[in-house]
Amino acid sequence: MKNLFYLTVVLIAYGSLFPFEFHTGGLSAAVWDNFWRSWRVISSRGDILSNVALFVPYGLFGMAARSARTPVVGRFVFLILTGALFAFVLQLAQLWVIARDAALQDVGWNLLGLVVGAGTLLRQDFARGFSGFFASQRFSFPLLLLLAWLISLWLPFVPTLDLQVVKNALKPLFLDPVWDTGEALLHAACWLVAISLWQSMGRDGPRLVHVYWLLPLTLVAQLFLVGGRLTLGEVSGAAAALLLHALWPSTFEQRARTLLVLMFLAVGFDKITPVQLGENRFLWIPFEGFLTGSMLTNVQNLFEKFFVFGALLWLARASRLSWWLSTVLVTGWVLEIEVFQSFSVGHTAEITDMLYVLALAFYLRSGWNQEAGAADEDVARSGRYSRRRQHVLDAPSIASREGKPLPAFSSIAAQPPPAVRGVPARPDLTLSTGDIKAALWALLPGVIVIAIVLRLLLELPGIPYNVLEMFSGGGSVLFIAVFALAVAWNGAGSAFAGHWLSKRRWGLLALPVAVFGSALVSYLLLKVALTAETLADLSGGSVLNYRMTQEKVWGDFGASVFTFLNSTTILPIVERAVRFVALVGPLFVALVALQAAVYKVRERGGMSGMVSELGKYLLYALPWLLLCKYIAFDESSTDNLNELIERPGTFGLGGGGYLYALVFLLSASGVWLGWAMRSGGRRLLVAAVAAIVAVPLGWWLLNQGLVERFTKYHATYSGVDFFLGPDRRNRLDTGTLFMRWSVVQLGMVLSLAWGIRVFHAFSGPVLAAAARPWGGAGRHEPVVRGRTAPARHYPG
């Protein structure tokens, strides 16, 4: 319950400070005077209701999250005091938010909502019932989904007996009927799921026969609600759901699998139709679509998505899919829909839906862990598997639709086969809730610090102009935070790819997959954080379509093929991604190869053989490094980087060779420091000193790799001046440039080490297992869900 309270606090702050466009100037005396007088301003009815409703969950979950030792009245007073301070701080912060109007009167309405929410749970029986409702997900989650579905149909809950309202609601059905296949299919699937949700509550919930009058009553009720309307697709879908359910005498489990497929098809068809190809802006800011436009429509969509996404996860778990597979399956499907919508006019493509799915999935995961943990307490007390343990971990037989309830979140515990004598089990990447929390604690503070530091640095004088203009949203802290995630991914993603690569038998084929995959994720994050001009300056624009259709480098046949494929839409997107991957490919090759080699040698119980393993992976990567060089430099579509790289000089080695050596030096320092953070003490000290000592070497490699003198736009400067100086005309002395480079190099090394540390926190048990030799003597005990199970003895 505390997690729900903390989530409520975050969402309230997010909604109050949206769209995160701040002005940094001072506030005039008139602004402050208007603010202190704003408690007298009369707000509209909609603003009053929204401000009251905003803090109702704060009071509800705040009271429910109290410990048993805290007095009820004391908790109530504490929530009022902290809530008043929280609401006041938010209104104060809105003074610096562009397009937001701060008003002290809103604090009073927020407090009213808090009192309503917290006052509901002042009575002990209400508080116990509220906490017990959320503690039993087998009952609460299906009921929450049903309520969300009804709310999406009945909003805004304003009843009326006006005959004209009834006529208006029936007009789309009788006077102007329009058939919408997507709407009919979606409503049929949703009502079939609603019936299954109704059944899943079993003896704790209503009887099955009640659903046959609930469904038509739900439709009829819309006739007597302001804004209600019945469409041909909605009524047809509901009728089809009742008919199919009556003619479908299958078990719950069989029905869950079929309904899962039906829901996937219905949601996909409804979200992508009608299809009208074209460019569509993707909303990267969470809840941007929800916080703009008609709030009533947005709230209806919010509850409908809660039902749809929650139902998909519920059906996946009811089909005995694991939690991770269910989450990946639903999130991946929603991602595909959003990607398609970004190329279809008339749809809203946004990141919010995927975050919505992940939030629901983690909520279900926490509830399932609580059930399993309670069952483990029974095991500890009795020394054997109790009935409760059997209920949680075993998958019982599913009765027919008139039978027992469906245990929506139960599954068979994923138990690996016991270790055969002499052949211990290979450690795999397994995760627990504790690992996820540890990773978040390692990730989020770093993201926040980087975002704040970079935002403050952008305000300083003398910052290079290419840095000032690189971030999207005019340097908004939200986009800088996404950039910080991309920085963390360089270390964490390469660590994950290295771990995955070390487990593959065919390293020659697996290495490009690991490198390309991790670099592509980095590109997607940077595409959000940085401006299109910045990415184009780095990796180049799209020229392949021009060369094929205009220059006809493949002749008339090639030009006709590219014209037929309509390559002006899809090909530039792919080409820009490939060019970026080719540019950063050497960095990820070095990071992935280094960490794969570390994993390999740690599996053998030491660090011997590190050079041979690393050499093997670098040999595998050699053809891909040459391909990256060919795409990024030999056939580049921009000269911004090429013109700054030194031509062949000492030892016949061009500047690119020195820069690749610099990339490897930074990667090696970051990997060394990241792994040393796990051990701490002397190893961490040695790695930190080595990273500092490597700064002069990095400075020398940088100067060898970049030109010493270059003239452009009537200005003469060096490559180092371009990267580290404020602009082309104001040159800095060598000492200042070296100090700036020291900060850049150490910052890059620390960021790589930080990302690696995040992955280590995410997969701590795996690394501990990998540190032990697999083939050593002694008995290996299988690990079940993060706990060591009793060793099983086999004869012979």
N, C-alpha and C positions, 0 to 999 in steps of 0.2 A: 504493500500500500504506500510505503514511503516513495517508491519509484514513481508511482502515479502522481503523487504530490509534487515531486521534483519536476516531473515532465510538465505538469500544469503550470508551474512557475516559469519554466522555460518558454512555453507556448504563449503565456500572457505577455512576457517581456518581448518575445518575437513580434507578436501582433501589434504591440504598442509602439515599437520602434521601426516597424516597416514603413518605407522601403529602404531604410538604412542609408539615406542620403543626408549627410550632416554638413552644416556650414561651420567653419572654424572661427569665424569672426566673433567679436564681442557683441553683447546685447545692449541695446540702448535703454535709457531710463524709462522711455515710454513702453517698451516691451515688458519690462519688469512691473511697471505700474498696472498695465492691463492684465498681467498674469495674476497679481495679488487681488485684483478686483473681479476676476473671472468667476468667483464663487457665487456671484449674484446673477450671472448670465443664465437665462432660461433656455435649456436645451430642448431639442425636438424629442418627440415620444420615442422615435427609433433609437436615437443616441442614448436616451435614458435606459431603455430596455437592454440595449447591447452592453452598456457599462455595468448594469446589474448582473446580467447573465454571465459576463466575463469572469466575475469573481465567485460565482456560486460553486464551481468545482474546487476552487482554492479552499473554501470553507469546508466542503464535504470531505475531500481527501486529506485536508490538514487535520481534521478531527479524527478521521479513521486511522491516520498514521501515528497517533499518539501511543506511547507505551502504556502497559497496564499499570505501572507505578505512578503515572502522571495523573493528577486529579482532573476531572472533566472540566470544572470551572476554570482551573488554572490554565488548561490548554486553550479553552475558549478565549480567555483574556489575552493570552500570549498571541493567538492568531489575530485577534483584532489589532493589537499594537503593531505586530510585524506587518500585517496586511496594510494598515494605514501608512506605515513608513514605505512599504513597497509601492503602493499606489502613488504616493506623493513623489517618490524618486522617479517613477516612470513619467509622470506629468512634467516634472522638472526637466527630464532628459528630452522630452518632446519639444522643448524650446529650441533645441539645436537640430531638430529633424525637419528637413524641408518638407513642405506640403502637409504638415501636421499642426493642429491647433491644440495647444495645451490649455486646460481649464481646471481650476481647483474644484469646481463643482463635481467633476467626474470622480474625484476621490471619494466624495460622499456617496455617490451611487455605487461605486466599487465596494465600499464598506457595507452598504445595504445588501448587496449580493453575497458578500462574505458572511454576514450575520445570518442570512437565510440559509446558506449552505451549512454553516457550522451549527446553527441552532437546530437544524433537523436531527442532528446526532447527539444533542444534549442528553436525551434519554438513553439509558443503558441498553434497553431492548432494541431500540432503533439502531444504535451503533453496532451492536453484535450482529443484527440482521444484515446491515450494510456490509460489514467486513466479511461475514460468512458468505454473502452472495458472491463477492469477487473471489473468495478463496476456493469455491467449488466451480471450476471452469466447465465441468461436464454439464452443469445446469446453467451457469450464468452466461457463458459465451453464446450458446444457441439462443437464449432469450434476448441477449443484447443484439444479436443479428436480426432477430424477428422485430424487435422494437425499432431498429434502424431502418428496416424495410418499410414498416408502417409509417414512420415519421417522414420518410422521403415521399410517400404517397399523400400524406395528410397535411403537410405544412401549408399554410401558416397556422392551423388549428383555430381558425375563426369560424364558428358555426353560424348558420343563417337559415331562416325559414322563408326567405324571399323566393317566390316562384320564378322570377326572372333569372336568378342565379342558377336554379335547377335547369332551366331551359338552356342557358348558356353552356352549362356543363355537358348537356346531351347533344348540342349542335355538332361537335366533331364526330359523333357516332352515327347520327341519323341524317342530318342535313348536308354535311360536307365530309363524308367518310373518305379517308386517304389511307391506302394500305401501305404499311411500312413493315417489310419483312424483318428487318433488324429489331424493331421494337417488339413485334410479336414473338420472335424467337427468344429475345432476352427476357420478356415477361413470363413466357412459358417455363424457361429454365429457372428463373428466380422463384416462381411459385412452387415448382417441384422441389427446389432446395428448401423453401420455407416449410413445406409439408414434412420433409425429412427432419428439419430442425425441430419442428413441433413433436415429431415422434421420438427424437433422441432424448428428450427430457423424461420420457417414460412415466414411471409411477410418481416421480417427483413433480411432473408437470401435468398439463391438461390431457384429456383423452383424445384419441385419434378422431373420433366422430365429430368433435367440435370444430375441426378444421374445415369441414364441409359447409358449415354456416359462417365461419370466420371469413373465408375468402370472398363470397358474394357480399357479405356485410361490409367488408373493406371497400369494395367498389361502390356500393350504394352510398356509403358515408361520404364519398368524394362529391356527391351531388349536392350535399348540404354544407359544404365548406367553401369559403370565399376563395376564388381562384381555382377551384377544382374543375376537372374536365376528364371525360372518358373518351378514349380513342378506340378505333377499331382494332388496332394492334394490341392494346392493353387488354381489352375484353376477350379477344380471340386467344391471346396467350394464357390468360387465366382459365378460360374454359378448356383449352387443350391440356393444361396442367392437371385439372381435375379428372378429365377423361383418361389421360395416360396413367395417372396414379391408380385409378380404379381398375385398369386393365393390365397392371404391372405387378403381378404377385411374386416379386423376387425378394431376396434377402436384402437387408440393409447394406451389407458389404458390397454385393453386386450392384446395387443401385448407386452407391456412392461412387464407384468407379465410372459407371455410365454417366452419372450426373457431372462428374468432374470434366469428362470430355465434352459433354454438352455445354457446360458453362464456359469452357475455354472457347469453343466455337461461337457461342452466342455473344460473348463479350467482344471477341475479336471482330466478328461481323458487324456488330453495332457500332464499334468505335472507329472502324476504318471506312465505313460507307456514309455518304456517297464518296466515291473516289474521284478526285480532281487534282491531278498531279500539278505541282508547282512548289515554289519556295514558301515555307511557313516558319515563322520565328519560334525557336525553342525557348521556353521559359525556364531558365536555369535557377532563378531565385525561388527557394521553396515557398509555397503558398502564395506566389505572386498572382496566379489566376484566381485564387479564392478570395484574396483581399482586395480585388478590383472588380468593378461591374456590379450587377444586382446581387445584394447580399442574400436575398431570399432564394434566388436560383442557386447561388453558391452553397448555401446551407443544405438545400435539397440534394445537390450533387455530392456534397460531403457525406451525407448519411447513405446515399445510394452506393457510393464507393466503399464505405465501411461494410455494407452488406455484401457487395460483390467480391471484394478482395478477401474479407473474412470468410465468406462461403467457400472460395477457392482453396484457402488454406485448410479450412475445416474438412472439406471433402478429400483433400490430399492426405490428411492425417487419418481420416476414416478409411481410406483405401490402403492403409498400412504402409504408407511411404514415410521415410524418416523425416525428422524435422528439417534437417539441412536440405534434403532433396526437395521437400515441399516448398521451402523458401526459395531455393534456386529456380525451381520450375515456375512458380507463380511470378517471381520477380523478373525472370527472363522473358516470360510471355508479355508482361506489362511493358518491359523495355522494348521489345519488338514492336508493339503497338505504338508506343510513343515515337520511335524512330520512323515508322511509316507515316505517322501523322505529321512529322516535321517536313515531309515532302508532299503533303496533301492539303490543299486550301480548304478552309472552312472548319478545321479541327484545331484543338488546343493541345499542343505538344509541350509537356512540362515534366520536370523532375519530381514534382510533388507526389505523383501516383506511386513511384517506386519507393520513396521514403515512407509513404503510407503503408505499403505492403510490408516493408521491413519492420516498421513499428509494431504492426499487428503480429508479425511472426515472432518477434522477441517477447511480446507480451504473452503469447501462447507458450513460448519456450519456458518463461519463468514460472508459469502456472504448472506446466508439466513437471518441471524440476521440483516444485514444492510437493506435488503428489508423490513423486518418487522418493523425495527425502523423508516424507512422513512414513512411507512404507519401509524405508531403511531403518527408521527408529524402531519399528515393530520387530524387524529382524534382529537389531542389536539387543532388544529387551528379551526376546524369546529364544534367540540362538538358532532360529530356523525360519523358513519362509512362512509368513502368516498369510491369512486370506487376503488381507489388504495388499500385501506385496504381490500376491498372485494376481490381484485385480489390476494393479497398476502396470506391472511389467509383462504379464502374459496377454496375449490377444485372444479373448474368449470368442466362442462361436457366436455368430450374429443371428438373431432370430428373425422371423418374418416380420412383416409390417405390423402385425397385431401383437408381437411378442415383446421382448425385453428391449430396454433402451440401448442405443448405440454408444459405446464408450469412445467419444470422438477423439480424445487425446491420449489413448492408451496405445502401447505398441510393445512388441517383443524387444527386450533389451538386446542391444547389438553385442553379442558375445562372440569374440573370435574363437576359432577352434583352439583347444588346448595345445600347448607346445609338446610336440612329439619328442621323445627322449633323444637328445643330441641335436635336435633341429629347433632352436628357439625361434619364437615368432619375431618377424621383422617389425620394428617400430614404425608406426604410420602417423600421419598428421591428424590427430584427434583434438577436439576442442571441447571446452566446458565453459559454463557461465563465468567461472572464476578467471579463465584465460581471457575471455572477451573483456571483462571489467579491467583486468590488468593492462590489456592492450589500450583500452580507451584512456586509462589514467596515464599511460605513457605517451599517447598520441595527442589528446586534446590540450593539455597545458602547453606543449610545444607549438601547436597550431595557433593558439591564442597569443603566445609570446611573439612568434614570428609575425603574425598579422599586425599586432600593435606596434612592434619595433619598425617594421617596414612602413607602416602608415606614418609614423613620426619622422622617419628618415625622409620621406617624400616632401615633408614640410621644410626641411633644412635647405639653406642656400648652397649653391655649388654642386647640386646633385646632377649627374649626367642627364642630358635631355632625353636620351634613349631610355633611361630608367623611369623618368617622370611620365613618359607617354606609353609605357608598356602595359599597364594594367587596364582591364575593362572597367566600365562603370565609373570612369574618371578617378580611378584609384580608390574605389569603395572598399571598405574593410572586409566586406563579404567576399569579394573577388580575390582580395589578397589572402583570405583564409583558404580559398580553394587552391591558390598558388602554394600555400604552405602544405596542403595535402599532397600536391604534386611533388613537392620537395621530399616529404616523408615517404612517398611511394618509391622514389629512386632507391632508397635503401631497403625499405620493407618489401617492395615488389621484386627487387633483384634477389633478396634473401629467399623469398618464397620460390622464385624461379630456380635459384640454385639448389634449394632443397628438393624441388621436383626433379631437376635434371640429374641430381646425384642418385636418384632411385631408378633412372631409366637405363635399360640395357644398351640401347642404340643411341649413344651420345651424339654421334655425327648427325643424326636426323632430329634428335630432340633439342639440341642446342639452339638452332634457329627458331624453333617454336617458342622456347622459353624467352629468348631475347626479343623476338618480334612482339610477343604477347605483352611483356612487361613494358616495352617502349610504347606500344599502342595505348595502353592505359594512361601512361604519362602524357601522351599527346592529347587524349580526350580531356584530361584535367586541365592542361595548359590552354586548350582551346576555349575553355570556359573562363579561365583566369586572365588570359592575355588578349590583347586586341588582335584582330585579324592582320593588321599592318605589321605588328611585331613578329608574329609567326611567319608572315611572308618575307620579312627582312631576314629572318634567320634561315629558314629552309627553302624559301623560294615559292613562287606562285605556280599556277597550273599552265603549262605550255604544251603538253602532249597532244591535246585535242587540236590546237592550232597547227602543230607540225604534221599531224596526220591528215587533217582536212584541207589545210591551206597550202602548206609546203609539200604535202603528199609524199612523205618520206617512204611510205610503203606503196606508193603508186595509187592509181585510180581505184583499185580494188580495196585497198586499205581505207581510203577516204570514204568510199561508199559504205563499208562496214561500220565505221565510226559514226557516220551520218545516220545510218539505220538504227544504231544502238542509242541514238539521242544522247551522245556522250557529253553534251554541254552541261548536263545536270549531275550525273553520278560520277563520271570520270574525274572531274576536278577535285571532288571530295576525296576520292581514293588516292589520286596523285599527290595531293598535299600531305595526306597521312603517310604515304610511302616515303616521300622526301624527308619528312621530319624523322621518321624511324631510321632512315639512312644516315641522317646527320648525327643523331644521338646513339646510333647503333654501337660505335666503339666503346662508349661509356658503359652501356648495358652488357656488352660482351665481356668487358673487364670485370664488372661487378658480378655477373652471373658465374663466369668461369672461376673467379677467386672463391666465391662462396660454395660453389659445387665441389671444388677441390677440398675446401675446409670440411664440408660434411663427409666427404669420402674418407679422409684420413681420420676424422674423429670416430667414424664407425669402427675403425681398426684399433681404437683405444689409444691413439697418440697423434703426433703431428709429423711422423716420418713419412716420406714419400710425397710431401706437399708439392715439391718442385715438379716431379714427374706427372702428378695428376693435373697440375695447372698447365704444364706444357702440352699435355694431351688435349685438354679442352681448347687451348689457344690454337693448336694445330687444326682442330675441328672448325674453329671459327675463321681461319685464314681466308678461305674463299669468300665468306660472307663479309669480312672486313674489306676485301678488294671490291666487292659489289657495292658496299656502302660508300666507299671512296668514289667509285665510278658515278653513282647516282648523285651524291651530295656535292661533289666538286668537279669531276670531269664533265658531267652533263648537267651542271647546275643551271637553274633558271634565274639566279640572282648573282651579282658579283660583289655583294656586300661583304662576304667572308673571303672569297677567293682573292680579291685585290689586297687584302690585309695579310695574307699568308706569304712568308718568305719563300723565294724561289730556291732551287737547289744550290747549296753552298758547301760548307765544310763536310768532308767525307762523301760528297755527292748526295747528302740527305736533305731533302726539302723541308720547308717549315712544317708541312703536315706530319712528317715523322716525329719531330720534336713535340708537336701538339698531341699526337697519339701517346707519346711517352708521358706527357704531362697528365693526360687522362688516366693512364694506368697508375701513375704515382698517386693521384688523388683517390682513385678507387682502392688501391692497396692500403693507404692510410686510413680511409674510412672503414674498410672491412676490419682491419686490425683493431681500430679503436672500438668499433661496434661489438666485436666478440670479446674484447677485454672488459667491456662494461658488465658482462655477465660474471666475470671472476672478481673484478675489483682489486683493491690492494696494489701490490707491486706490479702486476701485469697491466693494470690500467695506467699506472704512473709511467711505465716504460712506453706504452703505446702513445700516451699524450705527449711525452717528450719527443718521441720519434716523429709525430705529426708536426710539432713545432720546428724540429731540426730540418724537416723536409721543405720548409717554406723557401729558403734560399735556392734550393734545387728547383723548385717549381718556378721561382722568379726567373732563373736562368733559362729554363726550358721555354717559358713564355716569350722571353725576349728573342731567343733563337728561332722560335716558330713564327713570329710576326715581323713585318717589315719595319725597318728603322726609319724610312723616309718615304712618305707618300703624299702626292698632291692631288687634291680634288676640291672642286668648287672654290678655286683660288685660295685654298688653304693647304699648308704643308704640315703634316703631323705624322707620328708613328702609329703602328698598330696598338701599342700599349697605351698611347695617349687617347686613342679612339675608345678603347674599352674602359679605361679608368678615369679619364679626364672629364671635366664638366661639359666641354664642347670642343669643336675643332680649332678654335682660335685662341682660347685661353689654355696654355700648356702649363702643366705642373712640373716641379723639379723632381729629380729621380727619387729622392728620399720620400717625398709625399706619395709618389706612385707606388713605391715599394711598401709603404705602410698600408696603402689601400689594398694592394694585392695580398698582403699578409692577412688582412681581415677577410678578403674574399676566399682565399684558399682555406683558412682555418674554418670559416663558415661553411664551406662546401664539405669539408671533412666531417665537421660536427653534424651537419644535416644528414649525411650518409650514415654516420654512426647512430644517430637518433632513429632513423628509419629502420635500421637493422635491429636496434633495441626494441622497437615497437613490435617487430615480427617475433623476436625472441619472447617477449611477454605474451604474445598471442599463441605461441606454441611451446611453452616451457616444458611440459612433460615429454614432448617429442625429443627436444634437445637433450634432456636428461637421459632418455633412453638411448639416444644415438651416441652419447659419450661412453656407454658401456660396450665392451666387445660382445658381438653376437655369438661367437663360437666358443666362448669360454666354458670351462667346466662348471658344474653346479646346476641346480634345478631352477628352471625359469617358470615363474608363475604368471598365468594369464591375467590381464588387466581388464576389468569390466566396468565401463562408464566411469573411469577415473579412479576406481578402487581396486585393490589387489584381491582377487578371488582366491579361495583356498586351493592349494595345488592338488591336482588330480593324479593319482597313481595308477599306472597301467601295468598289467602283468608282463613279465618277460623282459 
